[in-house]
Amino acid sequence: MKADQRRLGWLVMGFGFALAACAGPKPSPVVPSTTPHAPDGVNPFEGAHLYGNPDYAKTVEGLAATHPADAALLKKMATLPTAIWLSWIADTKDIGRYLDDALAQQKAGGKPEVVTFVVYDLPNRDCNAAASAGELSADDAGEAAYQHKYIDVIAAAFAAHPDVRIAAVLEPDSLANLVTNLQNPKCETAQGIYKRGIAYAITKLSLPNVFLYLDAAHAGWLGWPKNLGRSVAMYKEVLTLAGGADRIRGFALNVSNYDPVKDTTNPKRQLEAAPDDELGYVGDLSKALDAAGITGKGFVIDTGRDGKGYIRSSPANWCNIKGAALGERPRAAPAPKVDAYLYIKVPGESDGTADAKATRFDENCVSEDATPGAPEAGKMFDTYLIDLLKNATPPL
């Protein structure tokens, strides 16, 4: 080879390396997990104490000082267990602190602690709503960041605390949006990343001390027969990609929503209609899952604001609904197939801002059913919390 040809070859190779460097991080392929997972058929909440987020308790206790007329209710709320949301990469830095605290309580109380986390930071998060849009874009860089800066960090923290029981709710509203909202270009763009992202999360978080619950929306959304069939097929696809249905304990229902656990009016259900309550949805979903070979699963139901049913003019309205009430207190094994009632959506935290000028403003947050004056999603809406507590059913 002549000298100029060699120089040209090195230039081409160098250009190739430069292109690779400029291409940015690439996501890893999803490899089905075969490592040990949480034991089958075990309800992690039974025989355990439900851990409460100490930061939330401190916030609510602080509100008691500024709302003295409602201090007694607020102090009661501060003692109740609530889920911990990992909504941003930055939130992962506190996982170890919570788990260390839970372990200390476990040793002091002589009873297992179970800590509930919500894993919630997919690229193009909440693709059909603007109010709680996330930080990651639906591209290779966003998918890679989700895997390695978010999920891998969570997995490492969970694995470092093998003596603490962990319940993890995976990505609320994500797969549900793929069932019903692919007409939205943001959801259509994100569908592959959603499926791979959740499968990746399952492969990494499926540990002997971690009980995973895949979000399955609520009766009024996916409970309709046409949606139920599509959703179960999607769950099976994602679980197969992750290594099989035994990687998860079950499904989380009614997260951040308002469907009653049990409709006490005993309505006659219409043919080809959705169930009237979440326990009806448990029955329908369980049968559909069994038929698809996804058997023996447990369910957790978010009862944080479902104490009063049918308070919306439209079931499509979801943002800070007026008249909502704190529902059944968190507890283990409250009904057949139900592992626990939990406060997954943190009571009092806003769904989205009512400020039309805000970047993450969503029209749903100024619907006729929405409470005026709401702050950004995730911020404490203290007057809304007080109303939840005053309306609590059963009473707080």
C-alpha positions as CSV (number, residue, x, y, z in Angstrom):
1,M,0.0,0.0,0.0
2,K,1.4,3.4,-0.9
3,A,1.9,6.1,1.8
4,D,-1.0,8.3,0.6
5,Q,-3.3,5.3,0.6
6,R,-2.4,4.4,4.1
7,R,-2.9,8.1,5.2
8,L,-6.4,8.0,3.5
9,G,-7.2,4.8,5.3
10,W,-6.3,6.3,8.7
11,L,-8.4,9.4,7.9
12,V,-11.4,7.3,7.0
13,M,-11.0,5.3,10.2
14,G,-10.6,8.4,12.2
15,F,-13.7,9.9,10.7
16,G,-15.6,6.8,11.5
17,F,-14.5,7.0,15.2
18,A,-15.5,10.6,15.3
19,L,-19.0,9.8,13.9
20,A,-19.4,7.1,16.5
21,A,-18.4,9.5,19.3
22,C,-20.9,12.1,18.0
23,A,-23.7,9.6,17.8
24,G,-24.1,9.7,21.6
25,P,-25.0,6.9,24.1
26,K,-26.9,3.9,22.8
27,P,-29.4,1.9,24.8
28,S,-28.6,-1.7,25.7
29,P,-30.6,-4.5,24.3
30,V,-33.2,-6.1,26.6
31,V,-31.9,-9.5,27.7
32,P,-34.6,-11.7,29.4
33,S,-33.8,-12.1,33.1
34,T,-33.0,-15.5,34.5
35,T,-31.7,-14.4,37.9
36,P,-33.6,-15.2,41.2
37,H,-36.7,-13.2,41.7
38,A,-39.2,-12.6,44.6
39,P,-40.9,-15.8,45.7
40,D,-44.0,-16.8,43.8
41,G,-47.4,-16.7,45.5
42,V,-46.2,-14.4,48.3
43,N,-48.1,-11.2,49.3
44,P,-45.3,-9.0,50.5
45,F,-47.6,-6.8,52.6
46,E,-48.9,-9.6,54.8
47,G,-47.2,-9.7,58.2
48,A,-45.3,-6.5,57.5
49,H,-45.5,-2.9,58.5
50,L,-46.2,-0.4,55.7
51,Y,-43.5,2.2,55.5
52,G,-44.4,5.9,55.3
53,N,-42.4,8.5,53.4
54,P,-40.8,10.6,56.2
55,D,-40.4,13.6,53.9
56,Y,-44.1,13.6,53.2
57,A,-44.9,13.2,56.9
58,K,-42.7,16.2,57.7
59,T,-44.5,18.3,55.0
60,V,-47.9,17.4,56.2
61,E,-47.0,18.1,59.8
62,G,-45.7,21.5,58.7
63,L,-49.1,22.2,57.2
64,A,-50.7,21.5,60.5
65,A,-48.9,24.6,61.9
66,T,-50.2,26.8,59.1
67,H,-53.7,25.3,59.1
68,P,-54.5,25.1,62.8
69,A,-58.2,24.5,62.3
70,D,-57.4,21.3,60.5
71,A,-54.3,20.3,62.4
72,A,-55.8,17.1,63.9
73,L,-56.7,15.7,60.5
74,L,-53.3,16.6,59.1
75,K,-51.4,15.0,62.0
76,K,-53.4,11.8,61.4
77,M,-52.5,11.9,57.7
78,A,-48.8,12.3,58.5
79,T,-48.9,8.9,60.3
80,L,-50.2,6.9,57.3
81,P,-48.0,5.0,54.9
82,T,-47.5,6.6,51.4
83,A,-45.6,5.5,48.3
84,I,-42.3,7.2,47.4
85,W,-42.2,8.4,43.8
86,L,-39.0,8.3,41.7
87,S,-40.1,10.8,39.1
88,W,-36.7,12.2,38.1
89,I,-33.2,10.8,37.9
90,A,-32.3,13.1,40.8
91,D,-34.8,11.3,43.0
92,T,-32.7,8.1,42.9
93,K,-30.1,9.7,45.3
94,D,-32.5,9.3,48.2
95,I,-33.4,5.6,47.8
96,G,-30.6,4.5,50.1
97,R,-31.7,6.9,52.8
98,Y,-35.3,5.6,52.8
99,L,-34.2,2.0,52.8
100,D,-31.7,2.5,55.6
101,D,-34.5,4.2,57.6
102,A,-36.9,1.3,56.9
103,L,-34.2,-1.2,58.0
104,A,-33.7,0.7,61.3
105,Q,-37.4,0.7,61.9
106,Q,-37.6,-3.0,61.1
107,K,-34.8,-3.8,63.6
108,A,-36.4,-1.7,66.3
109,G,-40.0,-3.0,65.7
110,G,-39.2,-6.6,65.2
111,K,-41.5,-6.7,62.1
112,P,-40.7,-6.6,58.4
113,E,-41.0,-3.2,56.7
114,V,-42.3,-3.0,53.2
115,V,-41.4,0.2,51.3
116,T,-43.4,1.1,48.2
117,F,-41.7,3.0,45.4
118,V,-43.2,4.2,42.1
119,V,-40.8,4.0,39.1
120,Y,-41.9,6.8,36.8
121,D,-39.5,8.4,34.4
122,L,-39.9,6.8,30.9
123,P,-38.9,8.8,27.9
124,N,-41.9,10.8,26.6
125,R,-43.5,10.2,30.0
126,D,-47.3,10.7,30.0
127,C,-47.3,10.9,26.3
128,N,-51.0,11.9,26.1
129,A,-50.9,14.6,28.8
130,A,-48.7,17.6,29.4
131,A,-49.2,18.1,33.1
132,S,-46.6,15.5,34.3
133,A,-44.3,15.3,31.2
134,G,-40.9,14.0,32.1
135,E,-37.2,14.8,31.5
136,L,-36.2,12.2,28.9
137,S,-36.7,12.4,25.2
138,A,-38.0,9.4,23.1
139,D,-34.7,8.7,21.3
140,D,-31.5,6.7,21.8
141,A,-30.1,9.2,24.3
142,G,-33.3,9.2,26.4
143,E,-33.6,5.5,26.3
144,A,-30.0,5.0,27.3
145,A,-30.4,7.5,30.2
146,Y,-33.5,5.7,31.4
147,Q,-31.6,2.4,31.5
148,H,-28.3,3.4,32.9
149,K,-28.8,6.7,34.8
150,Y,-32.2,5.7,36.3
151,I,-33.1,2.0,36.3
152,D,-29.6,0.7,36.9
153,V,-29.1,3.1,39.8
154,I,-32.5,2.0,41.4
155,A,-31.5,-1.6,40.9
156,A,-28.2,-1.1,42.7
157,A,-29.9,0.6,45.6
158,F,-32.5,-2.1,45.9
159,A,-29.9,-4.9,45.7
160,A,-27.8,-3.2,48.5
161,H,-30.7,-3.6,50.9
162,P,-31.6,-7.3,50.6
163,D,-33.2,-7.4,54.1
164,V,-35.9,-4.9,53.3
165,R,-39.1,-5.8,51.4
166,I,-39.7,-3.5,48.4
167,A,-42.9,-3.1,46.4
168,A,-42.3,-1.3,43.1
169,V,-45.1,0.1,40.9
170,L,-43.9,0.4,37.3
171,E,-44.6,3.4,35.1
172,P,-48.2,4.5,35.7
173,D,-50.3,5.2,32.6
174,S,-47.6,4.1,30.2
175,L,-48.8,0.9,28.6
176,A,-52.4,2.1,29.0
177,N,-51.6,5.0,26.7
178,L,-50.4,2.5,24.1
179,V,-53.7,0.7,24.3
180,T,-55.9,3.7,23.6
181,N,-53.9,6.7,22.6
182,L,-51.7,5.8,19.7
183,Q,-53.4,8.5,17.6
184,N,-51.3,10.9,19.5
185,P,-48.0,11.2,17.7
186,K,-46.1,11.4,21.0
187,C,-47.5,8.1,22.1
188,E,-46.9,6.5,18.7
189,T,-43.3,7.6,18.7
190,A,-42.8,6.3,22.3
191,Q,-44.4,2.9,22.0
192,G,-41.3,0.9,21.3
193,I,-39.3,2.7,24.0
194,Y,-42.2,2.2,26.5
195,K,-42.2,-1.5,25.9
196,R,-38.5,-2.0,26.0
197,G,-38.1,0.4,28.9
198,I,-40.5,-1.4,31.1
199,A,-39.1,-4.8,30.1
200,Y,-35.6,-3.5,30.9
201,A,-36.9,-2.2,34.3
202,I,-38.3,-5.7,35.1
203,T,-35.1,-7.5,34.2
204,K,-33.1,-5.2,36.5
205,L,-35.5,-4.8,39.4
206,S,-36.7,-8.3,39.6
207,L,-34.7,-9.2,42.7
208,P,-35.4,-11.6,45.6
209,N,-36.6,-8.8,47.9
210,V,-38.4,-6.8,45.2
211,F,-42.1,-7.4,44.4
212,L,-43.0,-5.7,41.1
213,Y,-46.4,-4.5,40.1
214,L,-47.0,-3.5,36.5
215,D,-49.5,-0.6,36.1
216,A,-52.8,-1.6,34.6
217,A,-54.7,1.8,34.8
218,H,-58.2,1.5,36.2
219,A,-61.7,0.0,35.4
220,G,-63.0,3.1,33.6
221,W,-60.0,3.1,31.2
222,L,-58.9,-0.5,30.5
223,G,-61.8,-2.3,32.0
224,W,-63.8,-2.1,28.8
225,P,-63.7,-5.5,27.1
226,K,-62.1,-4.2,23.9
227,N,-59.4,-2.5,25.9
228,L,-58.9,-5.4,28.3
229,G,-58.0,-7.8,25.5
230,R,-55.5,-5.4,24.0
231,S,-53.9,-4.6,27.3
232,V,-53.4,-8.2,28.4
233,A,-51.8,-9.0,25.0
234,M,-49.4,-6.1,25.6
235,Y,-48.6,-7.2,29.1
236,K,-47.7,-10.7,27.8
237,E,-45.5,-9.2,25.1
238,V,-43.6,-7.0,27.6
239,L,-43.3,-9.8,30.2
240,T,-42.0,-12.3,27.6
241,L,-39.4,-9.7,26.6
242,A,-38.4,-9.4,30.2
243,G,-38.1,-13.1,30.9
244,G,-41.6,-14.3,31.7
245,A,-44.6,-13.5,33.9
246,D,-42.9,-14.9,37.0
247,R,-40.7,-11.8,37.1
248,I,-43.6,-9.7,38.6
249,R,-45.8,-10.2,41.6
250,G,-48.8,-8.6,39.9
251,F,-50.6,-5.4,38.8
252,A,-51.3,-1.9,40.3
253,L,-54.8,-0.5,39.7
254,N,-56.4,3.0,40.0
255,V,-53.0,4.8,40.5
256,S,-53.7,8.5,40.8
257,N,-57.4,7.9,40.0
258,Y,-60.8,8.0,41.5
259,D,-62.7,4.8,40.8
260,P,-64.3,3.4,44.0
261,V,-63.0,0.1,45.3
262,K,-66.6,-1.1,45.7
263,D,-69.7,0.4,44.2
264,T,-72.2,0.3,47.1
265,T,-75.1,1.2,44.9
266,N,-75.0,-2.4,43.4
267,P,-75.8,-1.3,39.8
268,K,-76.7,-3.7,37.1
269,R,-73.7,-4.0,34.9
270,Q,-74.4,-3.5,31.2
271,L,-73.2,-6.0,28.6
272,E,-69.9,-5.1,27.0
273,A,-69.4,-2.4,29.6
274,A,-66.5,-1.7,32.0
275,P,-66.8,-2.8,35.7
276,D,-68.3,-0.2,38.0
277,D,-65.5,-0.5,40.6
278,E,-62.0,-1.7,41.0
279,L,-62.8,-5.0,42.7
280,G,-64.9,-5.8,39.6
281,Y,-61.9,-4.9,37.5
282,V,-59.7,-7.2,39.6
283,G,-62.1,-10.0,38.7
284,D,-62.2,-9.3,35.0
285,L,-58.5,-8.7,34.6
286,S,-57.6,-11.7,36.6
287,K,-59.7,-14.0,34.4
288,A,-58.2,-12.4,31.2
289,L,-54.7,-12.8,32.6
290,D,-55.3,-16.4,33.5
291,A,-56.6,-17.1,30.0
292,A,-53.3,-15.6,28.6
293,G,-51.2,-17.8,30.8
294,I,-50.3,-15.0,33.3
295,T,-51.6,-16.8,36.4
296,G,-51.5,-16.4,40.2
297,K,-51.0,-12.6,40.2
298,G,-51.9,-10.3,43.0
299,F,-53.2,-6.7,42.8
300,V,-52.7,-3.5,44.7
301,I,-55.3,-0.7,44.5
302,D,-54.6,3.0,45.1
303,T,-57.3,4.2,47.5
304,G,-55.7,7.6,48.1
305,R,-58.7,9.6,46.8
306,D,-61.4,7.2,45.8
307,G,-63.5,7.5,48.9
308,K,-66.4,9.0,47.0
309,G,-67.3,7.5,43.6
310,Y,-68.8,9.2,40.5
311,I,-67.8,12.8,41.3
312,R,-66.8,13.7,37.7
313,S,-68.9,14.9,34.9
314,S,-66.7,12.9,32.5
315,P,-64.5,9.8,33.3
316,A,-62.0,11.4,31.0
317,N,-61.3,14.1,33.5
318,W,-58.4,13.3,35.9
319,C,-56.8,16.5,37.1
320,N,-57.3,17.5,40.8
321,I,-61.0,16.5,40.7
322,K,-63.3,18.5,43.0
323,G,-65.0,16.6,45.8
324,A,-62.5,13.8,45.9
325,A,-62.1,11.9,49.2
326,L,-59.4,9.9,51.0
327,G,-60.4,6.3,50.6
328,E,-59.8,3.1,52.5
329,R,-56.7,3.1,54.7
330,P,-53.7,1.2,53.5
331,R,-53.7,-2.4,54.7
332,A,-52.7,-5.9,53.6
333,A,-55.1,-8.5,52.0
334,P,-58.3,-6.5,52.2
335,A,-60.1,-8.6,49.5
336,P,-59.7,-11.7,47.4
337,K,-56.7,-11.4,45.0
338,V,-55.9,-8.0,46.4
339,D,-52.5,-7.8,48.1
340,A,-53.1,-4.4,49.6
341,Y,-54.9,-1.1,49.5
342,L,-52.2,1.6,49.3
343,Y,-51.8,5.3,49.0
344,I,-49.8,5.3,45.8
345,K,-50.7,8.8,44.5
346,V,-49.5,10.9,47.4
347,P,-52.5,12.5,48.9
348,G,-52.5,16.3,48.4
349,E,-49.9,16.4,45.6
350,S,-51.2,18.1,42.5
351,D,-51.9,16.4,39.2
352,G,-51.0,19.5,37.2
353,T,-51.1,23.2,37.2
354,A,-54.1,25.4,36.5
355,D,-51.8,28.2,35.2
356,A,-52.4,28.3,31.4
357,K,-49.1,30.1,30.9
358,A,-47.1,27.3,32.5
359,T,-44.9,25.0,30.2
360,R,-46.6,21.9,31.5
361,F,-50.1,23.2,31.4
362,D,-52.8,20.7,30.4
363,E,-56.4,21.7,29.5
364,N,-57.7,19.0,31.8
365,C,-56.5,20.9,34.8
366,V,-59.1,23.7,34.1
367,S,-62.0,21.4,33.2
368,E,-65.3,21.9,35.0
369,D,-64.3,19.1,37.4
370,A,-60.8,20.4,38.2
371,T,-60.1,22.3,41.4
372,P,-59.0,25.9,40.7
373,G,-55.6,27.3,41.7
374,A,-53.6,24.1,41.5
375,P,-49.8,24.2,41.4
376,E,-47.5,22.1,39.2
377,A,-47.7,18.4,39.2
378,G,-46.0,16.9,42.2
379,K,-46.3,20.0,44.3
380,M,-48.3,20.0,47.5
381,F,-51.8,21.5,47.0
382,D,-52.6,22.1,50.7
383,T,-56.2,23.1,50.4
384,Y,-56.9,20.1,48.2
385,L,-55.3,17.8,50.8
386,I,-57.5,19.3,53.5
387,D,-60.6,18.7,51.4
388,L,-59.5,15.1,50.8
389,L,-59.2,14.6,54.6
390,K,-62.5,16.3,55.4
391,N,-64.3,14.1,52.8
392,A,-62.5,10.9,53.9
393,T,-64.6,7.8,53.5
394,P,-64.4,6.1,56.0
395,P,-63.8,9.1,58.1
396,L,-60.2,9.8,59.1
